[in-house]
Amino acid sequence: FEYQLYESFEDTDFTFIGLVLESTLQPPLEYASDLEQHIEQYSNGSVDVLTISEWNEGSQQFTLYPNGNFQVTVGNVYQVEISTGDYLGTIWAQVGKLPPREVFTYTLTELFEETDFTWILQPLDFTSIHDATTLASDIESNSSERLTVLTVSEWASNQQFTLYDGSVGTNFSTRFGYPYMIEIMYAYDGTYIYPVRQ
């Protein structure tokens, strides 16, 4: 499984990635420092990882490595900042075994008066979802309780979000295993699960 890590401007750039496979490496990928080394070792070309960040739903902010060396988990989304000296960026590859389907199950929580954001990877077994419209509809249909998806966003190579909000002309293509930021509003306050698996 591969992600393109971008560096398209003079300064270093950000890319959102996910851990989608269970690594067979020893020692395993357990911390942000391990992920940093893996990206630097398994990319095509020379790349320096400057920062790795994880979205904290509770505070609606990023936790940043190297300020703190947090644990990394298969199924989670991470923001990576790189420097390659090449404005084309690089390709980072993961090799490993498919994790259980339940790894790609996400807790969607609305903690504040406003709607909240959650980062998910489009589940690997949801290969029939090809665009933001279908992803939003699937989240609404297959969550544990009734909710409304207000927006689906992806981070693009131009260092901006591409936003789907249900209006004409905002739909975009999606891919299984890729990260998307979901903005939701619940019919009732609480914490719910997507997808509910049988």
Beta strands, then each sheet from edge to edge (+ up, - down):
strand 1: 2-5
strand 2: 13-18
strand 3: 22-23
strand 4: 48-56
strand 5: 61-65
strand 6: 77-83
strand 7: 90-93
strand 8: 96-97
strand 9: 106-109
strand 10: 116-121
strand 11: 147-155
strand 12: 161-164
strand 13: 179-186
strand 14: 191-194
sheet 1: 1+ 7-
sheet 2: 2+ 6- 4+ 5-
sheet 3: 3+ 8-
sheet 4: 9+ 14-
sheet 5: 10+ 13- 11+ 12-
end
